[in-house]
Amino acid sequence: MKEMYKWYTVLILLSVLNFTACNTENTTHKNDLIEQNLNGNVKSLKKITYTEVDEFGNVIKGENILTNKYYTFNREGYKTNEIWYDSRGKMVKKNTFDYDDNFRMMENKYYGINETLETKILFTYDDSGKEIERKILVTEGNQVFKGVVNYDTNGNIIEGAIYKSDGSIENKFIFNHDKRGNIIEEIFFKFDGSIEGKSTFKFDDMGRIIEHNTFNTDGTLNNKTISKYDDNGNEVEFKMFSPDGTIFNETTTIYELFDINNNWIKSIDYKYGVPNYLNERIIEYFE
């Protein structure tokens, strides 16, 4: 049961983080196309990642599929469906998203295998349009979790709490922001007030994360990630560092093909210079 609490706690918390930017006065409400760096009026996107390697060491299309994911969007650029398939094309997970007339998310449903409803998240806003509460309903055990947040005078989320079904606090958290409203520090606390974890972030001039540090409960560094982007905003390099500065994950991405809207449709990931993944995207646009 404790593991289940933790899983849904993380789910609520990540949802809160995803909506922080759109509740700030210093940032523009970004739709999902902007968040995913997609150009044009995208209607749907399918991404398949292949892992099969031929005798020459090249990654090729084959039966070895790592991910098979499908998105649909409305005309305003917000996700309406997010679906995962296995290597045989069978659906294994699905998320649906519903919005009000102001394109604020009102309901988010999570489905498992056979489209069985597992969780439902409901969103509440104040009179100014700021999100103030997320309630998650868990099908198994009919459990209810709740996340609430508080804002500073600039509309940035600065603190909040997550409550379990019985009303007791599961976690607390605080955020610190830069002048642009980007989260530069997040600290998570257990129910007893002790620190559970901390992360810090650095951003480039376009608001993209270029450095992410995670820390242990005693304040020591756990790991560091560094990201680099090309002129089109696509991530081209990703590195993970141990506390002693050694690299334990280094991925470089080469984008080989683009469509007429300059969205990439084929890329290859290299791990330590060796081809590792072949990524293909099929993108459909509204007429």
C-alpha positions in Angstrom: 0.0 0.0 0.0 2.9 2.4 0.8 4.3 1.9 -2.7 0.9 2.7 -4.2 0.7 5.9 -2.2 4.1 6.9 -3.5 3.3 6.2 -7.1 0.2 8.4 -7.1 2.0 11.1 -5.1 4.6 11.4 -7.8 1.8 11.4 -10.4 0.1 14.4 -8.8 3.3 16.2 -8.2 4.5 15.8 -11.8 1.1 17.1 -13.0 1.5 20.2 -10.8 5.0 20.8 -12.2 3.8 20.5 -15.8 1.3 23.3 -15.2 3.6 25.7 -13.3 4.6 27.7 -16.4 1.0 28.3 -17.5 0.1 29.9 -14.2 2.8 32.5 -14.2 2.4 36.1 -15.4 5.9 36.1 -16.7 5.4 33.3 -19.2 3.0 32.6 -22.0 0.7 29.7 -21.7 2.4 27.1 -24.0 0.3 24.5 -25.7 1.6 21.0 -26.1 2.9 21.6 -29.7 5.2 24.3 -28.3 6.2 22.1 -25.4 7.1 19.2 -27.8 8.9 21.6 -30.3 6.4 20.8 -33.1 5.8 23.2 -36.0 2.5 23.6 -37.9 -1.0 22.6 -37.0 -0.3 19.0 -36.0 -3.3 16.7 -35.8 -1.5 13.5 -34.7 2.0 12.1 -34.1 3.2 8.6 -34.0 6.7 7.8 -32.8 8.4 4.4 -33.0 11.8 3.6 -31.7 13.7 0.6 -33.1 16.6 -1.2 -31.5 17.5 -3.9 -34.1 21.1 -3.7 -35.3 22.4 -5.3 -38.6 25.7 -7.0 -39.2 27.3 -3.7 -40.0 26.4 -2.1 -36.6 23.6 0.1 -38.0 20.3 0.4 -36.3 17.5 -0.7 -38.6 13.7 -1.0 -38.7 12.7 -4.4 -37.5 10.7 -6.3 -34.9 12.7 -5.0 -31.9 10.7 -2.0 -30.9 11.5 0.0 -27.7 8.6 2.4 -27.9 5.5 2.9 -29.9 3.6 6.0 -28.9 0.7 7.9 -30.5 -0.6 11.4 -29.8 -3.6 13.3 -31.0 -4.1 17.1 -30.7 -6.9 19.5 -31.0 -6.8 22.5 -33.4 -5.5 24.7 -30.5 -2.4 22.5 -30.1 -3.3 20.7 -26.9 -3.1 16.9 -26.4 -6.3 15.0 -26.5 -4.9 11.4 -26.4 -1.6 9.8 -25.5 -1.4 6.1 -26.3 1.3 3.5 -25.8 1.4 0.2 -27.8 3.6 -2.9 -27.4 5.8 -4.2 -30.2 2.8 -6.1 -31.7 0.7 -3.0 -31.9 -1.6 -3.8 -28.9 -2.5 -0.9 -26.7 -1.0 -1.1 -23.2 -1.8 2.4 -21.8 -3.8 5.5 -22.7 -4.2 9.0 -21.3 -7.1 11.2 -22.4 -7.3 15.0 -21.8 -10.4 17.2 -21.6 -10.4 21.0 -21.6 -12.8 23.9 -20.9 -13.5 26.7 -23.3 -10.4 28.5 -22.1 -8.3 25.4 -22.9 -7.6 24.7 -19.2 -7.4 21.0 -18.5 -10.4 19.8 -16.6 -10.0 16.1 -16.6 -7.2 13.6 -17.3 -8.0 9.9 -17.4 -5.4 7.1 -17.3 -6.4 3.7 -18.8 -4.5 0.4 -18.6 -4.7 -2.8 -20.7 -8.1 -3.4 -22.3 -8.8 0.3 -21.7 -9.7 -0.2 -18.1 -9.9 3.1 -16.2 -7.2 3.2 -13.5 -7.1 6.8 -12.4 -8.9 10.1 -13.1 -7.5 13.6 -12.2 -9.9 16.5 -11.8 -8.6 20.1 -11.9 -9.9 23.2 -10.0 -9.2 26.8 -10.7 -9.8 30.1 -8.8 -11.6 33.1 -10.2 -8.4 34.5 -11.9 -7.9 31.2 -13.7 -5.0 29.9 -11.6 -5.1 26.2 -10.8 -5.4 25.6 -7.1 -6.2 21.9 -6.7 -5.8 18.5 -8.4 -7.8 15.6 -7.1 -6.8 12.1 -8.3 -9.3 9.2 -8.0 -7.8 5.8 -8.0 -10.0 2.9 -9.2 -8.2 0.3 -7.1 -9.4 0.7 -3.5 -11.5 3.8 -4.4 -8.7 6.0 -3.1 -8.6 9.7 -3.4 -5.4 11.9 -3.3 -5.3 15.7 -3.5 -2.7 18.2 -4.4 -3.0 21.9 -3.5 -0.6 24.8 -4.3 0.1 28.4 -3.3 1.4 31.2 -5.5 3.6 34.3 -5.1 2.5 37.8 -6.3 3.9 37.0 -9.8 1.7 34.0 -10.1 4.5 31.4 -9.6 3.7 28.3 -7.7 5.9 28.4 -4.6 4.7 25.7 -2.3 2.1 23.0 -2.0 1.1 19.8 -0.3 -0.2 16.4 -1.3 -2.9 14.7 0.9 -3.8 11.1 1.2 -7.3 9.6 1.3 -7.6 10.1 5.0 -6.7 13.8 4.8 -3.2 13.4 6.2 -0.2 15.0 4.4 1.9 12.7 2.3 4.4 15.2 1.0 5.1 18.9 0.9 7.2 20.8 -1.6 8.5 24.3 -2.3 9.7 25.9 -5.6 12.1 28.8 -6.3 12.0 30.7 -9.6 14.1 32.9 -11.7 13.0 36.3 -13.1 11.4 34.6 -16.1 9.3 32.3 -13.9 11.4 29.2 -14.6 11.7 26.7 -11.7 15.4 26.8 -10.6 15.0 24.8 -7.4 12.5 22.3 -6.1 12.6 20.7 -2.6 10.4 17.8 -1.5 9.6 17.0 2.1 8.2 14.0 3.8 5.1 14.2 6.0 7.3 14.8 9.0 9.1 17.7 7.5 12.4 16.0 6.7 13.8 16.5 3.2 13.0 13.7 0.7 14.9 15.2 -2.2 16.0 18.3 -4.1 16.6 19.3 -7.7 18.1 22.4 -9.3 17.8 23.6 -12.9 19.5 25.9 -15.3 17.9 27.3 -18.5 19.0 28.8 -21.8 17.6 32.0 -23.2 14.8 30.0 -24.9 13.6 28.5 -21.6 15.0 25.1 -22.3 16.6 23.1 -19.5 20.3 22.8 -20.0 21.4 21.5 -16.6 19.5 19.4 -14.0 21.0 18.4 -10.7 19.4 16.0 -8.2 20.5 15.7 -4.6 20.2 13.1 -1.9 18.4 13.6 1.4 21.7 14.6 3.1 22.3 17.3 0.5 25.0 15.5 -1.5 24.9 15.4 -5.3 23.2 12.3 -6.7 23.6 13.1 -10.4 23.8 15.8 -13.0 22.4 16.0 -16.5 23.5 18.3 -19.3 21.5 18.9 -22.5 22.4 20.8 -25.7 20.1 21.8 -28.5 20.4 22.7 -32.2 19.1 25.9 -33.8 15.7 24.3 -34.3 15.3 23.5 -30.6 15.9 19.8 -31.0 18.0 18.1 -28.3 21.3 16.9 -29.8 23.3 15.9 -26.8 22.4 14.5 -23.4 25.0 13.5 -20.7 24.5 12.2 -17.2 27.3 12.6 -14.6 28.0 10.8 -11.4 28.8 12.8 -8.2 32.5 12.4 -9.0 32.1 13.9 -12.5 32.4 10.7 -14.5 29.9 10.3 -17.4 27.7 7.2 -17.1 25.3 8.0 -19.9 26.1 9.9 -23.1 23.7 10.2 -26.0 24.1 12.2 -29.2 21.1 12.5 -31.6 21.5 13.0 -35.4 18.4 14.2 -37.2 18.4 12.8 -40.7 15.0 13.7 -42.2 12.5 16.5 -41.8 9.0 17.1 -43.3 7.8 20.3 -45.0 7.1 22.0 -41.6 10.7 21.3 -40.5 9.6 18.7 -38.0 12.1 15.8 -37.8 10.7 12.5 -39.0 13.9 10.3 -38.7 16.7 10.4 -36.1 19.4 8.1 -34.8 20.6 8.1 -31.2 24.2 7.3 -30.6 25.4 6.0 -27.2 29.1 6.8 -26.7 29.4 7.2 -30.5 27.7 3.9 -31.3 24.3 3.7 -33.1 21.7 2.7 -30.5 18.2 3.7 -31.4 16.4 4.5 -34.7 13.5 6.9 -34.2 10.8 7.5 -36.8 7.8 9.9 -36.5 4.7 10.0 -38.7 3.0 13.4 -38.4 -0.4 14.3 -39.7 -1.7 17.9 -40.0 -5.1 19.6 -39.9 -6.1 20.9 -43.3 
